[in-house]
């Protein structure tokens, strides 16, 4: 996992360690460093920002003989990455759900993202996550477009013991979301998870439909679900969804198969929103809360 990006950072540290740590020295190897990061799914502008920050922080740094130069450079790089990954803040889902519960209202999460990125499976995983923590949870099957979508949700829900609110195919997705929220209000449901049809970020009509679902359901959180393996495509998609609908955070799927690892850095940097979870497999328990410290440790130390 993240092998390519880890190797890129190791090469960066090694290259800089053999310079005099002046702006000019770092600038001479800047293009090589940026290329290494871009090859690992770090967006070009993000790679530039990382290296420019590193150049400023290392410029003129005096390192006494016998001091581990590599360790000092690695620590500065660690600080820069953590600043990027934590800039969007942290969302404490459990506290937010408990607060809404204390007010007698359900906590509503709207999931959005392209088709085929694992959105429905992620919803099932999050359903399990909430149920295991004692929250009564339902799923709104608001993908009334894709054949088999409702049955897919129902199959997951049956295994997890979660109720599904659904209409027929071709029905208004916003009406499904609305009914799910009303059901939750009447029956003391704590969490409503709204599944939606996959959208291409370039499809303006479908984006308008998503805006309608948002207006009607009034979600507490909009979560973008992106496939880590798609690299910079995931970044472009997240930016478009954020621009058109607004996202509060992201879940990255297929992390277990991601040898590059740059998507998390790029999406967080560009959207200024946090990564909430990582999908690490096909089982319902394969959902890991994103820990920036752990992620950076893997990237820099293995």
Residue pairs with C-beta under 8 A, 6 or more apart in sequence:
1 255
1 256
1 258
1 259
1 261
1 298
2 258
2 259
2 260
2 261
2 298
2 299
3 259
3 261
4 39
4 40
4 259
4 260
4 261
5 37
5 40
5 41
5 42
5 260
5 261
5 262
5 299
6 261
6 298
6 299
6 300
6 302
8 36
8 37
8 39
8 40
9 77
9 299
9 300
11 36
12 33
12 36
12 37
12 77
13 70
13 73
13 74
13 77
14 70
15 29
15 32
15 33
16 25
16 26
16 29
16 54
16 58
16 73
17 69
17 70
17 73
19 25
19 26
19 28
19 29
21 58
21 59
21 60
21 61
21 63
21 69
22 59
22 60
23 55
23 56
23 59
26 51
26 54
26 55
26 58
26 59
27 55
30 51
30 55
33 47
33 51
34 44
34 47
34 48
34 51
37 46
37 47
37 50
37 51
37 262
38 44
38 47
39 260
40 260
40 261
40 262
41 231
41 232
41 260
41 261
41 262
41 263
41 266
42 50
42 262
42 265
42 266
43 232
43 235
43 262
43 266
43 269
43 270
45 270
46 84
46 262
46 265
46 266
46 269
46 270
49 84
49 269
50 77
50 80
50 81
50 84
53 80
54 73
54 76
54 77
54 80
57 76
57 79
57 80
58 73
58 76
61 72
63 69
63 72
74 300
77 300
78 296
78 300
81 265
81 292
81 296
81 299
81 300
82 292
82 293
82 296
84 265
84 268
84 269
85 264
85 265
85 268
85 275
85 292
85 295
85 296
86 274
86 292
87 268
87 269
87 272
88 249
88 268
88 271
88 272
88 273
88 274
89 274
90 274
91 221
91 248
91 249
91 274
91 276
93 221
93 276
94 133
96 107
96 220
96 221
97 107
97 130
97 135
97 190
97 191
100 106
100 107
100 190
100 220
101 107
101 135
101 190
105 185
106 181
106 184
106 185
106 189
106 190
106 191
106 192
107 190
107 191
107 192
107 220
107 221
108 181
108 184
108 191
108 192
108 194
108 217
108 218
108 219
108 220
108 221
109 126
109 191
109 192
109 193
109 194
109 219
109 220
109 221
109 222
109 223
110 177
110 194
110 196
110 213
110 214
110 217
110 219
110 221
110 222
110 223
111 119
111 122
111 123
111 193
111 194
111 195
111 196
111 223
111 225
112 119
112 196
112 199
112 210
112 222
112 223
112 224
112 225
112 241
112 245
112 247
113 119
113 198
113 199
113 224
113 225
113 226
113 237
113 241
114 198
114 199
114 200
114 201
114 226
114 227
114 237
115 146
115 197
115 198
115 199
115 200
116 198
116 227
117 198
117 225
117 226
117 227
117 230
117 234
117 253
118 225
118 227
118 253
118 254
118 279
119 195
119 196
119 198
119 225
120 143
120 149
120 152
120 153
120 156
120 195
121 156
121 253
121 279
121 282
122 225
122 251
122 253
122 277
122 279
122 287
123 139
123 153
123 156
123 193
123 195
124 139
124 153
124 156
124 157
124 159
124 160
124 284
125 277
125 279
125 284
125 285
125 286
125 287
126 193
126 277
126 287
127 137
127 139
127 156
127 157
127 160
127 162
127 193
128 160
128 284
128 285
128 287
129 287
130 137
130 190
130 191
131 137
131 160
131 161
131 162
135 190
135 191
136 188
136 189
136 190
136 191
137 162
137 189
137 190
137 191
137 192
137 193
138 162
138 163
138 164
138 165
138 180
138 183
138 184
138 189
138 191
138 192
138 193
139 153
139 156
139 157
139 162
139 163
139 164
139 165
139 180
139 192
139 193
139 194
139 195
140 164
140 165
140 166
140 176
140 177
140 179
140 180
140 181
140 192
140 193
140 194
140 195
140 217
141 149
141 150
141 153
141 154
141 164
141 165
141 166
141 167
141 176
141 195
142 173
142 174
142 176
142 177
142 180
142 194
142 195
142 196
142 197
142 213
143 149
143 150
143 153
143 173
143 195
143 196
143 197
143 198
144 150
144 167
144 168
144 169
144 170
144 171
144 172
144 173
144 176
144 197
145 169
145 170
145 173
145 197
146 197
146 198
147 169
149 195
149 197
150 164
150 166
150 169
153 164
153 166
153 195
154 164
154 166
156 162
156 284
157 163
157 164
159 284
160 284
165 176
165 179
165 180
165 183
166 176
167 175
167 176
167 179
173 196
173 197
173 209
173 212
173 213
174 209
174 212
174 213
174 215
174 216
174 217
175 216
177 194
177 213
177 216
177 217
178 216
178 217
180 192
180 194
180 217
181 192
181 217
181 218
183 189
184 190
184 191
184 192
192 217
194 213
194 217
194 219
196 210
196 213
197 206
199 206
199 207
199 210
199 241
200 206
201 207
201 236
201 237
201 239
201 240
201 241
201 244
202 240
207 240
207 244
207 245
210 244
210 245
211 244
211 245
214 222
214 245
214 246
221 248
221 249
222 245
222 246
222 247
222 248
223 247
223 248
223 249
223 250
223 251
223 276
224 237
224 238
224 241
224 242
224 247
224 249
224 250
224 251
224 273
225 250
225 251
225 253
226 234
226 237
226 238
226 250
226 251
226 252
226 253
226 263
226 267
227 234
227 252
227 253
227 254
228 234
228 252
228 253
228 254
228 255
228 257
228 258
228 261
228 263
228 264
228 278
229 254
229 257
229 258
230 237
230 263
231 260
231 262
231 263
232 263
232 266
234 252
234 263
234 266
234 267
235 263
235 266
235 267
235 270
238 247
238 250
238 267
238 270
238 271
239 270
239 271
241 247
242 271
242 273
247 271
247 273
248 273
249 273
249 274
249 275
249 276
250 267
250 268
250 271
250 273
250 274
250 275
250 276
251 275
251 276
251 277
251 278
251 279
252 263
252 264
252 267
252 275
252 277
252 278
252 279
252 290
253 278
253 279
254 279
255 278
255 279
255 280
255 288
256 279
256 280
256 281
256 286
261 299
264 275
264 278
264 290
264 295
267 273
267 275
268 274
268 275
274 290
275 290
276 289
276 290
277 287
277 288
277 289
277 290
278 287
278 288
278 290
279 286
279 287
280 286
280 287
280 288
